[in-house]
Amino acid sequence: MDYYKLADLLFPNITKNPLEYEEIYPQRMLPVGAKVTRLGPSPTGFIHLGNLYGAFVDERLAHQSGGVFYLRIEDTDEKRQVEGAVEAIISSLEFFGVTFDEGVTKDGEKGNYAPYHQSQRSEIYQTYIKQMVRRGQAYPCFCTEEELNEIRETQECLKENPGYYGKWAKHRNLSLEEIQTRLDNKEAFVIRLRSQGTHDCEDEDIKMISVEDGIRGTLMMPENDQDVVLLKANGIPTYHFAHVVDDHLMRTSHVVRGAEWLPSLPIHVELFNTLEWPLPVYCHTAQLMKMENGNRRKLSKRKDPELSLDYYRSEGYHPKAVREYLMTILNSNYEEWRMENPNAPLDSFEFTVEKMSSSGTLFDLDKLNDISKDVLVKIPAAEIRQFLIDWSKAHRPELTGILEGDEEYLIKILDLGRNGNKLRKDFVFARQIFEFISYFYNDYFKIEDSYPENVSDDDAKSILYAYLESYDHQDDQTQWFDKIRQIASDKGYAAKPKDYKKNPELYKGHVGDVSTVIRIALMGRATSPDIWEIQQILGEEKSKERIIKALPFFNE
């Protein structure tokens, strides 16, 4: 076979030499030990937690080593592309604090290794494919879908390994004349790898390869024996080939991807070896799991809304909280470090792939919520206010006017219980925050809880009248509570809970029941931050107004 002639026959318009691309995309001038990482999502319109999880690993590896983190869009599958998906990917990752040094941006591409859209790199891929054909490392395959299905069905019947390899590779050894005839007949073809892997032998004779995974350590795997498709009939490469060429030319040092790609690793190892390129460090992350009925299962796009990043944005999780939580599941020693360094910036933690889990990583929404409380309590109220406003503009525009209205009022609300030694951790995410503070706004105030069962309607009415009569907005907290105690005593309730506990038969209840009546009238809820502080924020007029409005309820 004259492979040079075959290569020219298949790719007559490819005139560049691979060495030219090696010069166009030279080795990066970076410090010793600097890592080059990339995120390579497909523009399918669904950006998920796994993308952010992997991006966080990429970003930490690159930036803490003085390296480069870039965004490459792997858009070779035209059928799956969704309009606006690239912009959605960039904005979502940007929202969660993931920044790129080069690659695709909202305003185009930046960087010396462009283009960063795989769909714009066809000539590069075909140049390397042509070289492989010249070397006898790749060949054209004209098999139709029907023929491939027949091969697959026969393999199933014979209980042989599925795939296109060895004796099943029908077009592996076509003559130049046969190929010319098929081309003259306009038959569609793909380009396949002429794998050098072992096949048609007993299992014990299968050759194994050793690969050092950055997370999982030494992996022993059967070498690839499949003549996989490298270039599709439309001239577009498969992921297998495109990512190998791009990672080499863009000088990627570490490839972070999900465990679902492990079965493909032997293919990629063979391609790097065939092209005589150094293998990057592959880091296969663990799958994100969740507990269900006592068992772990993989997070599902269909079953679990929390897999989508849109979920966290629409609910209003603060990006700092999400990043903090992700770090706890990314590195096993992070939580211990955080306890020792409670106020240190996250970026000062030394992230390592060696501390990542190689088994399923448990994603726990409850733990995220707990961490979110810890994170938000440290964020200034003014910053939370702006975060709420930005969230409302995107997801609850009817709230924007309210939140933007009185800046000082909202900041006082958000600061409630966040001063002193024992901080209240009431805030989790934006939607929950507004629900929590909504009683401060008349349009959203409502009675949600019932009055204590041991307080009769007559008593509740009497308590509120007495409270209204004694109300003085200038009272300090001690004076205010002394009046509550007095009302309790006057109405037959213990002034101190411990007195009621000792002699419950002597009282209708205790001062806590009395304050709950007042609390519900003012806030609509049986539990809330300190009543006196809330009244100071509401103001005298609004506080009295709510007590007065609550009184007719007891006349019904």
C-alpha positions in Angstrom: 0.0 0.0 0.0 1.3 3.4 -1.0 0.2 5.3 2.2 1.4 8.7 0.9 -0.7 8.3 -2.2 -3.7 7.2 0.0 -3.3 10.3 2.2 -3.2 12.6 -0.8 -6.3 10.8 -2.2 -8.3 11.3 1.0 -7.1 14.8 1.9 -6.1 16.6 -1.4 -6.7 20.0 0.1 -4.6 19.6 3.2 -1.2 21.1 2.4 0.2 22.0 5.8 2.7 19.9 7.7 2.1 19.0 11.4 5.5 20.6 12.2 4.0 24.0 11.2 1.4 23.7 14.0 4.1 22.8 16.5 5.6 26.1 15.7 2.3 28.0 15.7 1.5 26.5 19.2 4.9 26.3 21.0 5.6 25.2 24.5 4.3 27.7 27.0 6.9 29.8 28.9 5.8 29.1 32.5 7.5 28.6 35.8 8.7 25.2 36.7 5.8 23.1 38.1 3.1 25.4 36.6 0.1 23.5 35.5 -2.0 24.1 32.4 -5.6 23.0 32.7 -8.8 23.4 30.7 -12.5 23.0 30.9 -14.0 21.6 27.7 -17.8 21.6 28.0 -20.1 20.9 25.1 -22.6 23.6 24.3 -25.7 21.5 25.0 -27.6 24.0 27.1 -27.2 22.1 30.3 -24.4 23.3 32.7 -24.3 21.1 35.8 -22.7 20.7 39.1 -20.2 18.3 37.7 -18.9 21.0 35.4 -18.4 23.4 38.3 -16.8 20.6 40.4 -14.3 19.9 37.7 -13.7 23.5 36.9 -12.9 24.2 40.5 -10.2 21.5 40.4 -8.8 22.9 37.1 -8.8 26.5 38.5 -7.1 25.6 41.7 -4.4 23.4 40.1 -3.5 26.1 37.6 -3.7 29.2 39.6 -2.0 28.0 42.8 0.9 26.8 40.7 1.3 29.9 38.6 -0.1 28.2 35.5 -2.9 28.7 33.0 -6.6 27.7 33.0 -8.5 28.1 29.7 -11.9 27.4 28.3 -12.3 25.3 25.2 -15.7 24.7 23.7 -16.0 21.1 22.4 -18.7 21.7 19.8 -18.0 18.9 17.3 -21.5 17.4 17.7 -23.7 19.8 15.8 -26.9 17.9 16.6 -26.5 18.6 20.4 -25.7 22.3 20.2 -28.1 24.7 21.7 -28.2 28.4 20.8 -26.9 30.6 23.6 -25.4 27.7 25.5 -21.8 29.0 25.4 -22.9 32.3 26.9 -24.8 30.4 29.6 -21.7 28.3 30.4 -19.5 31.4 30.7 -22.0 33.4 32.9 -22.8 30.4 35.2 -19.1 29.7 35.9 -18.3 33.4 36.3 -21.2 33.7 38.8 -19.6 31.0 40.9 -16.2 32.7 40.8 -14.5 30.5 38.1 -12.3 32.7 36.0 -10.3 31.8 32.9 -7.0 33.1 31.8 -7.6 32.5 28.1 -10.0 30.8 25.7 -13.6 31.5 24.8 -15.1 34.6 26.4 -18.3 36.5 26.1 -16.6 38.9 23.7 -14.8 36.4 21.5 -11.6 34.5 22.1 -8.4 35.6 23.8 -5.1 33.8 23.9 -2.3 32.6 21.7 -3.6 29.1 21.2 -6.8 30.0 19.3 -9.2 29.0 18.0 -10.7 27.6 21.2 -13.8 26.3 19.4 -13.2 22.8 18.1 -15.5 23.4 15.2 -13.0 26.0 13.9 -10.0 23.6 14.1 -11.0 21.2 11.3 -7.9 21.8 9.2 -5.6 21.2 12.2 -7.3 17.8 12.9 -7.2 16.8 9.3 -3.5 17.7 9.0 -2.7 15.2 11.8 -5.1 12.6 10.4 -3.4 12.9 7.0 0.0 12.3 8.7 -1.4 9.2 10.4 -2.7 7.8 7.1 0.7 8.4 5.6 2.3 6.4 8.4 -0.3 3.6 8.0 -1.7 4.4 11.4 -5.2 5.3 10.2 -7.4 4.2 7.3 -10.7 4.9 5.6 -13.8 2.8 6.5 -16.8 2.8 4.2 -19.0 0.6 6.4 -22.7 1.6 6.5 -24.8 1.6 9.6 -26.5 -1.6 8.4 -23.1 -3.3 8.0 -22.0 -2.1 11.5 -25.3 -3.4 13.0 -24.7 -6.8 11.3 -21.2 -7.0 12.8 -22.6 -6.2 16.2 -25.4 -8.8 16.0 -23.0 -11.5 14.9 -20.6 -10.7 17.8 -23.5 -10.9 20.2 -24.5 -14.3 18.8 -20.9 -15.6 19.1 -20.6 -13.9 22.5 -17.5 -12.1 21.4 -16.4 -8.6 22.5 -18.3 -5.9 20.6 -16.6 -3.4 18.4 -14.6 -2.8 15.2 -11.3 -4.6 15.6 -9.2 -7.4 14.2 -11.2 -9.8 12.0 -14.2 -7.6 12.4 -12.5 -4.6 10.9 -13.8 -5.2 7.3 -12.1 -2.3 5.7 -8.8 -2.3 7.6 -6.9 -3.8 4.6 -8.7 -2.5 1.5 -6.4 -2.0 -1.4 -5.7 1.4 -2.9 -7.7 0.4 -5.9 -10.7 -0.6 -3.8 -10.6 2.6 -2.0 -10.3 4.6 -5.2 -13.4 2.8 -6.6 -15.5 3.6 -3.5 -14.4 7.2 -3.6 -15.3 7.4 -7.3 -18.8 6.0 -6.3 -19.1 8.9 -3.7 -19.4 6.4 -0.8 -19.2 8.1 2.6 -16.3 7.2 4.8 -14.8 7.7 8.2 -11.2 7.6 9.2 -10.4 4.9 11.8 -7.3 4.3 14.0 -5.4 1.2 13.0 -5.0 0.0 16.5 -1.9 -1.9 17.5 -3.6 -3.5 20.4 -3.9 -7.2 20.9 -7.1 -9.0 19.8 -8.4 -12.5 19.0 -6.5 -14.0 21.9 -7.3 -15.6 25.2 -8.0 -13.3 28.1 -4.8 -14.1 29.9 -2.8 -13.0 26.9 -4.3 -9.5 26.7 -1.7 -6.9 27.1 -2.1 -4.5 30.1 -1.0 -0.9 30.2 -0.1 1.1 33.3 -1.3 4.7 33.6 -0.6 7.1 36.5 -3.9 8.8 37.3 -3.5 12.1 39.3 -6.3 11.1 41.7 -6.4 7.3 41.6 -2.7 6.4 41.4 -1.5 3.6 39.2 -4.2 2.1 36.9 -3.8 -1.2 35.2 -6.0 -1.5 32.2 -6.3 -3.7 29.0 -4.7 -1.9 26.1 -7.0 -0.6 23.4 -7.7 -2.9 20.5 -10.5 -1.0 18.9 -10.2 0.7 15.5 -12.1 3.7 16.8 -13.4 6.4 14.5 -11.1 9.5 14.5 -12.8 11.5 11.8 -16.5 11.4 11.0 -17.9 11.4 7.5 -18.6 15.1 7.7 -14.9 15.8 8.3 -15.4 16.6 12.0 -13.3 14.7 14.5 -14.6 12.6 17.4 -13.9 13.6 21.0 -11.2 10.9 21.2 -9.1 12.5 18.5 -10.0 16.2 18.9 -9.1 16.4 22.6 -5.8 14.6 22.1 -4.7 17.0 19.4 -6.0 20.1 21.3 -4.5 19.1 24.6 -1.1 18.6 23.0 -1.1 21.8 20.9 -2.6 23.9 23.7 0.1 22.3 26.0 -2.4 21.0 28.6 -0.5 19.4 31.5 -3.5 18.0 33.5 -6.8 16.7 32.2 -9.5 16.7 34.8 -12.6 14.8 33.9 -15.3 12.5 35.3 -14.9 8.8 36.1 -17.2 8.0 33.2 -14.2 8.6 30.8 -12.1 5.9 32.4 -13.1 3.2 29.9 -11.9 5.4 27.1 -8.5 6.0 28.7 -6.7 3.2 26.8 -7.9 4.7 23.5 -6.4 8.1 24.5 -3.2 6.5 25.7 -2.8 4.8 22.4 -3.5 7.9 20.4 -0.8 9.9 22.4 1.7 7.1 21.9 0.8 6.8 18.2 1.4 10.5 17.7 4.5 10.3 19.8 3.3 13.0 22.2 3.8 13.0 26.0 0.7 12.0 28.0 -0.9 14.6 30.2 -1.7 13.8 33.7 -5.3 12.5 33.7 -7.3 13.1 36.8 -10.5 11.2 36.9 -12.8 12.6 39.5 -15.3 10.6 41.5 -19.0 10.6 40.5 -21.3 12.9 42.4 -23.7 10.7 44.5 -26.6 11.3 46.8 -28.3 9.2 49.5 -31.7 7.9 48.7 -33.5 5.4 51.0 -30.2 4.5 52.7 -28.4 3.8 49.5 -26.0 5.9 47.3 -26.9 6.6 43.7 -25.5 8.9 41.0 -27.0 12.3 40.7 -29.4 12.3 37.9 -30.3 15.1 35.4 -33.8 13.7 35.2 -34.4 13.1 39.0 -32.3 15.7 40.7 -32.9 19.4 40.1 -29.9 20.2 42.3 -27.6 18.8 39.6 -28.2 21.8 37.4 -26.3 25.0 38.2 -29.5 26.9 37.3 -31.0 25.5 40.5 -28.4 27.2 42.7 -28.7 30.5 40.8 -32.5 30.5 40.9 -32.6 29.6 44.6 -30.0 32.2 45.2 -27.1 30.4 46.8 -24.2 32.7 47.4 -21.2 31.7 45.2 -18.9 31.8 48.2 -21.1 29.2 50.0 -21.1 26.9 47.0 -17.3 27.2 46.6 -16.8 26.6 50.3 -19.0 23.5 50.2 -17.3 22.1 47.1 -13.9 22.3 48.7 -15.1 20.2 51.6 -16.0 17.4 49.2 -13.0 17.9 46.9 -10.2 17.6 49.5 -10.5 15.4 52.6 -8.3 17.7 54.7 -10.1 20.9 54.0 -12.6 20.9 56.9 -9.8 20.4 59.4 -7.9 23.3 57.8 -11.0 25.5 57.9 -11.4 24.8 61.6 -7.8 25.9 62.2 -8.2 28.9 59.8 -11.8 30.1 60.2 -11.2 33.5 58.6 -8.6 32.7 56.0 -9.5 33.1 52.3 -10.3 29.8 50.6 -7.5 30.4 48.0 -4.9 30.2 50.8 -5.7 26.5 51.2 -3.2 24.2 49.3 -5.4 22.1 47.1 -4.0 18.7 46.0 -5.5 16.0 43.7 -4.0 13.4 46.0 -6.6 14.3 48.7 -9.5 13.8 46.3 -11.8 10.8 46.6 -11.5 8.1 44.0 -14.8 6.6 45.0 -18.3 8.2 44.7 -18.4 11.7 46.2 -21.5 12.2 48.4 -23.3 15.4 47.6 -25.4 16.5 50.6 -27.7 19.5 50.1 -28.3 19.7 53.9 -24.6 20.1 54.5 -24.4 22.8 51.8 -27.2 24.6 53.6 -25.3 24.4 56.9 -22.1 25.7 55.3 -24.1 28.4 53.6 -25.3 29.7 57.0 -21.7 29.8 58.3 -20.5 31.7 55.2 -23.4 34.2 55.0 -23.1 35.2 58.7 -19.6 36.5 57.9 -20.7 38.5 54.8 -21.5 42.2 55.6 -25.2 43.1 55.4 -24.6 45.6 52.7 -23.1 42.9 50.5 -25.9 40.5 51.2 -28.4 43.3 50.3 -26.8 43.8 46.9 -26.7 40.1 46.4 -30.4 39.9 47.1 -31.2 42.7 44.7 -29.1 41.1 41.9 -30.9 37.8 42.6 -34.3 39.4 42.5 -33.7 41.2 39.2 -33.0 37.8 37.6 -35.5 35.6 39.4 -38.1 37.6 41.4 -38.3 41.0 39.7 -41.4 42.0 41.6 -39.2 42.2 44.8 -36.6 44.4 43.3 -38.4 47.7 44.1 -38.9 46.6 47.7 -35.3 45.6 48.2 -33.9 48.7 46.5 -36.3 51.0 48.3 -34.9 51.8 51.7 -31.3 50.8 51.9 -30.8 51.6 55.6 -34.0 49.7 56.6 -32.9 46.5 54.7 -29.4 46.6 56.1 -30.8 46.8 59.6 -33.0 43.8 58.9 -30.1 41.8 57.5 -27.9 42.7 60.5 -30.5 41.5 63.0 -29.0 39.0 65.4 -25.6 39.2 63.6 -23.8 41.2 66.3 -22.4 40.1 69.6 -20.9 36.8 70.8 -23.7 34.5 69.7 -24.5 35.1 66.1 -27.8 34.0 64.6 -27.3 31.9 61.5 -30.7 32.4 59.8 -29.7 32.9 56.2 -29.2 30.1 53.7 -30.0 31.3 50.2 -31.7 34.4 48.6 -35.2 32.9 48.2 -35.1 31.6 51.8 -33.7 34.9 53.1 -36.6 36.9 51.7 -39.1 34.5 53.0 -37.4 34.8 56.4 -37.5 38.6 56.5 -40.7 39.1 54.5 -42.7 40.0 57.6 -40.9 43.4 57.7 -42.8 44.4 54.6 -46.5 45.0 54.9 -47.3 43.6 51.5 -45.8 40.2 52.5 -46.8 40.2 56.2 -49.2 37.4 57.1 -50.2 35.4 60.2 -48.5 32.0 59.6 -48.6 30.4 63.1 -51.3 29.7 65.6 -51.4 31.3 69.1 -50.4 29.1 72.0 -53.1 26.5 72.8 -53.0 27.3 76.5 -53.8 31.0 75.8 -57.5 31.6 75.2 -58.8 34.1 72.7 -59.9 36.4 75.5 -56.5 36.2 77.2 -54.7 36.9 73.9 -56.9 39.9 73.3 -56.3 41.1 76.8 -52.6 40.6 76.5 -52.4 42.7 73.3 -54.5 45.5 74.8 -52.3 45.6 77.8 -49.2 45.5 75.7 -50.5 48.4 73.5 -51.2 50.5 76.6 -47.8 49.9 78.1 -45.9 50.3 74.8 -43.1 52.9 74.9 -40.8 52.8 71.9 -38.1 54.5 74.0 -37.9 51.6 76.4 -34.6 49.8 76.4 -34.6 46.0 76.2 -34.7 45.5 80.0 -37.5 48.0 80.5 -39.5 46.4 77.7 -39.1 42.9 79.1 -40.0 43.9 82.6 -43.3 45.1 81.2 -43.9 41.8 79.5 -43.3 40.0 82.8 -45.8 42.3 84.5 -48.4 41.6 81.9 -47.8 37.9 82.4 -48.3 38.2 86.1 -51.4 40.3 85.8 -53.0 37.8 83.4 -52.2 34.7 85.6 -49.1 33.5 83.8 -45.7 32.9 85.5 -43.3 35.8 85.2 -40.5 33.2 84.9 -40.6 29.9 83.1 -38.9 28.1 86.0 -41.7 29.2 88.3 -44.2 27.6 86.0 -42.1 24.5 85.8 -42.1 24.1 89.6 -45.8 24.7 90.1 -47.7 24.4 86.7 -51.0 24.1 88.5 -50.7 27.7 89.8 -50.5 29.3 86.4 -52.1 29.3 82.9 -48.7 29.3 81.4 -45.6 31.4 81.6 -44.1 34.6 80.2 -42.9 32.8 77.0 -46.6 32.2 76.1 -47.3 35.9 76.6 -44.4 37.0 74.4 -45.4 34.5 71.8 -48.8 36.1 71.5 -47.1 39.5 71.0 -44.6 37.9 68.6 -47.3 36.4 66.3 -49.2 39.7 66.2 -46.1 41.6 65.2 -44.3 39.0 63.0 -47.0 36.4 62.2 -44.7 33.7 63.5 -44.2 31.8 66.7 -40.4 32.0 66.4 -38.2 34.9 65.2 -35.2 36.9 66.3 -35.6 39.2 69.4 -39.0 41.0 69.5 -37.5 44.2 70.9 -34.9 44.5 68.2 -37.5 43.8 65.5 -39.7 46.6 66.9 -36.8 49.0 66.8 -36.4 48.2 63.1 -40.2 48.3 62.3 -40.5 51.6 64.1 -43.2 52.7 66.6 -45.9 53.4 64.1 -45.7 50.1 62.3 -45.3 48.1 65.5 -48.5 49.6 67.1 -50.3 49.3 63.8 -49.8 45.6 63.7 -50.9 45.0 67.3 -54.1 47.0 66.5 -54.7 45.0 63.3 -54.4 41.8 65.3 -57.2 42.7 67.8 -60.2 42.2 65.5 -59.2 38.6 65.0 -60.3 37.8 68.5 -63.7 39.5 67.9 -64.6 37.2 65.1 
